[in-house]
Amino acid sequence: MSEVQRQQVFDQKNYKFRICLEQLQEDQLAIRKEQRYIEEQQEEFFQLQQQEQAAYDFVLGNCEAEERAFFEERGEESLHLAKKAQREFDKQLLQLKKDERTLFDQEENLKADQQAFWKKSEAKENGA
């Protein structure tokens, strides 16, 4: 294989490494954006849930005794649904963190492969 062909093969493999690394980094960025979005949603949801709970407390303090059981039941149901939603947010965040870790591992493996390729290419060049 001529020197020009070897250089083309080297450049082509380097290009593939770079493209793969860029894609992994873009995927990591997308995951971080999704994590921030979910965290913002959690904060907004928590604030709304606090407002809703305050409204139930107000209604319970001002309603007739025969209506109290109805509003207490609705308040408990609301709290149950809020906890369920929070668990779902947490589950989504955990999955995103796992996905991010996988992408970081893939990036590290790819960088190691790239370093090995460079060393191998350098050894061939120095040995030739």
N, C-alpha and C positions, 0 to 999 in steps of 0.2 A: 504494500500500500504506500502510495507516495506521501510526502510530507503534507501536501495540500489536502489530500483525502483524510489523513489523520487529523489535521486541524479542523476540517469540516465536521468530522464525527465528534470530535471533542466539543466544538462549538454547539453542535446540535444537542448533545447530551446536557451541556450546561444550560442551554435554553430550556430544555424540558424540566430540569431541576428548578430553574427560576420560575417558570410558569406554575409548576406544582406548589412551590413555596408561596407565590403570590395568591393562588387560589385558597390555600390553607389559611393564610392571613386574612383574606377577605371573609372567609367563613367565620373565623374567630371574631372579627369585627361585627359581623351580622349577629352573632350570638350575644356579644356584649350589648349591642343595641337592644336586642330582644329582652335581655335581662333587665336593662334600665327601664324599658317600657313596662314590664311586669311589675317591677318595684314601684314605679309611679302609679300604676293601677292599684296596687296593694294599698298605697298611702291614701289615694282618693277613696277607695272602698272603705278603708278604716274610718276615715272622716265621715263618710255618709252613714256608716253603721253607727257611729257615735251619735250623730244627729237623729237617726231613727230611734235609737234607744232613749235619747232624751225626750223625744216626742211621745214615746210609749209611757215613759215615767210621768210626763206631764198629764197625759190622758188618764192614767191610772190614779193620779192624785186628784183629779177633778171629775171623775165619772161617778155614776150612781153605783151602788153596791151590786145590783143585779147585772150590770154591764161589765164589772171588773173581771170576771172569769173569762169572758170573751177576749178582752184586750190583753189579759195576762197570757192566754194561750197564743194569741197572735205575736206577742213579744217574744215568747219562748221559741215559737216557730222561726221567727226572724233571726234570733240568735243562733239557732241550730243551722239555718241556711248560711249565715255569715261564717260560722266555723267551717262548714263544708267548703265554702268558696275559698277560705283562707288555706285550707288543706290542698285545694287544687292549685292555687298560686304557688304554694311551697313545692308541690310535686313538679310543676312546670319549671321552677327555678332549679330544682335539683337535677332534673333531666338536662337542662341547658348547661349546668356546671359540668355534668358528666361528659356531654358532647364537647364542651370546650376543652376539657382535660384530654379527651381522645384526639382532638385536633392538635393540641400542643405536643402530645406524644408523637403523632404522625409527623409534625414539623421537625421535631428533634431527630427522629429516625431518618427523615429525608436529608437533613443537614449532615448527619453522620455518613449517609450513603454518598452524599456529594463530596465530603472531605475524603472519603476512601477512594472515590473515583479520581479526585485531583492528585492524591498521593500516588495512586497506581499510574496515572498518566505521567506524572513527574518522574517516577522511577523508570518508566519505559523510555522517556526522553533522555534521562541521564545515562541510562544503560545502553542506549543505542549508539 
